[in-house]
Amino acid sequence: MNTNKIYAESIANEYAPKNDTKIVALRKLDRKAKMPATLFTYTFGIISALIIGVGMCLAMEVLGEGITMMIIGIVIGIVGFICAGINYPIYKKLLDAGKKKYSFEIVELARQISEEE
């Protein structure tokens, strides 16, 4: 094999104009449809975990002392677990809403791409 030829072709491909702009647009639309749900889920999950941690610290009397703080910690922990539990259903609803919002554009663009090939 001629390695110089392969190397030259790989460099030429780097600088050649890209014709796959529809594929890039399709990926951007897909990302745009999924990003709000993903961003919310990570943020809400982190906040829920922090709430659980504060509740556990209060319940185990790492923060505060007495039975009152323990009860408050248990309540806060339960709230955190509830938030963590509803995170996935909220994600699914937000994802479905995002997909519904961009579905027509994505399907049309995918159809155009598949007809070209």
Kinemage of the C-alpha trace (Angstrom):
@kinemage 1
@onewidth
@group {chain A} dominant
@subgroup {mainchain}
@vectorlist {calphas} color= white
{ca met a 1} P 0.000 0.000 0.000
{ca asn a 2} L 1.054 3.517 -0.666
{ca thr a 3} L 0.959 5.219 2.724
{ca asn a 4} L 1.636 8.636 1.228
{ca lys a 5} L -1.517 8.356 -0.881
{ca ile a 6} L -3.622 7.314 2.109
{ca tyr a 7} L -2.194 10.156 4.194
{ca ala a 8} L -2.834 12.682 1.413
{ca glu a 9} L -6.448 11.499 1.042
{ca ser a 10} L -7.087 11.750 4.762
{ca ile a 11} L -5.799 15.328 4.838
{ca ala a 12} L -7.800 16.211 1.728
{ca asn a 13} L -10.956 14.813 3.370
{ca glu a 14} L -10.347 17.062 6.360
{ca tyr a 15} L -10.438 20.178 4.194
{ca ala a 16} L -13.092 19.076 1.725
{ca pro a 17} L -16.491 20.757 2.091
{ca lys a 18} L -18.957 18.689 4.055
{ca asn a 19} L -22.199 17.725 2.324
{ca asp a 20} L -23.854 16.235 5.382
{ca thr a 21} L -25.428 19.459 6.662
{ca lys a 22} L -28.838 17.800 6.893
{ca ile a 23} L -27.420 15.135 9.188
{ca val a 24} L -25.914 17.837 11.390
{ca ala a 25} L -29.252 19.671 11.431
{ca leu a 26} L -31.021 16.425 12.362
{ca arg a 27} L -28.629 15.821 15.261
{ca lys a 28} L -29.118 19.396 16.477
{ca leu a 29} L -32.891 19.038 16.365
{ca asp a 30} L -32.686 15.747 18.241
{ca arg a 31} L -30.466 17.342 20.880
{ca lys a 32} L -32.806 20.342 21.063
{ca ala a 33} L -35.769 18.046 21.678
{ca lys a 34} L -34.050 16.076 24.445
{ca met a 35} L -31.927 18.724 26.183
{ca pro a 36} L -34.566 20.430 28.392
{ca ala a 37} L -35.700 17.106 29.846
{ca thr a 38} L -32.136 15.960 30.474
{ca leu a 39} L -31.076 19.248 32.019
{ca phe a 40} L -34.094 19.335 34.326
{ca thr a 41} L -33.616 15.708 35.360
{ca tyr a 42} L -29.978 16.131 36.339
{ca thr a 43} L -30.662 19.366 38.212
{ca phe a 44} L -33.721 18.007 40.026
{ca gly a 45} L -31.900 14.762 40.854
{ca ile a 46} L -28.928 16.598 42.353
{ca ile a 47} L -31.211 18.818 44.416
{ca ser a 48} L -33.178 15.776 45.578
{ca ala a 49} L -29.984 14.017 46.649
{ca leu a 50} L -28.878 17.095 48.579
{ca ile a 51} L -32.252 17.245 50.334
{ca ile a 52} L -31.926 13.567 51.261
{ca gly a 53} L -28.438 14.222 52.609
{ca val a 54} L -29.564 17.147 54.757
{ca gly a 55} L -32.421 15.035 56.100
{ca met a 56} L -30.069 12.191 56.944
{ca cys a 57} L -27.636 14.545 58.676
{ca leu a 58} L -30.441 15.956 60.787
{ca ala a 59} L -31.926 12.526 61.530
{ca met a 60} L -28.565 11.108 62.646
{ca glu a 61} L -27.905 14.258 64.680
{ca val a 62} L -24.795 15.232 62.746
{ca leu a 63} L -26.445 18.628 62.381
{ca gly a 64} L -28.488 19.752 65.353
{ca glu a 65} L -29.426 17.858 68.483
{ca gly a 66} L -32.573 16.515 70.024
{ca ile a 67} L -35.640 14.585 69.043
{ca thr a 68} L -37.168 17.576 67.262
{ca met a 69} L -34.256 17.839 64.827
{ca met a 70} L -34.403 14.082 64.263
{ca ile a 71} L -38.091 14.254 63.338
{ca ile a 72} L -37.479 17.264 61.087
{ca gly a 73} L -34.622 15.343 59.465
{ca ile a 74} L -36.831 12.326 58.824
{ca val a 75} L -39.495 14.535 57.236
{ca ile a 76} L -36.921 16.337 55.079
{ca gly a 77} L -35.416 12.993 54.045
{ca ile a 78} L -38.826 11.640 53.053
{ca val a 79} L -39.437 14.772 50.963
{ca gly a 80} L -36.077 14.205 49.262
{ca phe a 81} L -36.920 10.563 48.530
{ca ile a 82} L -40.294 11.581 47.096
{ca cys a 83} L -38.605 14.136 44.849
{ca ala a 84} L -36.102 11.519 43.703
{ca gly a 85} L -38.945 9.088 43.071
{ca ile a 86} L -40.923 11.442 40.860
{ca asn a 87} L -37.865 12.557 38.910
{ca tyr a 88} L -38.123 9.827 36.259
{ca pro a 89} L -41.855 10.286 35.516
{ca ile a 90} L -41.274 14.029 35.151
{ca tyr a 91} L -38.361 13.291 32.806
{ca lys a 92} L -40.537 11.039 30.651
{ca lys a 93} L -43.259 13.716 30.387
{ca leu a 94} L -40.765 16.443 29.493
{ca leu a 95} L -39.062 14.161 26.962
{ca asp a 96} L -42.383 13.283 25.331
{ca ala a 97} L -43.297 16.964 25.173
{ca gly a 98} L -39.965 17.829 23.549
{ca lys a 99} L -40.279 14.991 21.051
{ca lys a 100} L -43.829 16.033 20.214
{ca lys a 101} L -42.738 19.639 19.708
{ca tyr a 102} L -39.993 18.776 17.217
{ca ser a 103} L -41.380 15.536 15.764
{ca phe a 104} L -42.661 17.019 12.500
{ca glu a 105} L -39.370 18.744 11.697
{ca ile a 106} L -37.289 15.703 12.625
{ca val a 107} L -39.429 13.290 10.605
{ca glu a 108} L -39.395 15.571 7.559
{ca leu a 109} L -35.639 16.030 7.702
{ca ala a 110} L -35.070 12.295 8.219
{ca arg a 111} L -37.332 11.553 5.262
{ca gln a 112} L -35.371 13.993 3.064
{ca ile a 113} L -32.091 12.383 4.089
{ca ser a 114} L -33.329 8.866 3.422
{ca glu a 115} L -34.689 9.840 -0.028
{ca glu a 116} L -31.344 11.337 -1.060
{ca glu a 117} L -29.425 8.119 -0.528
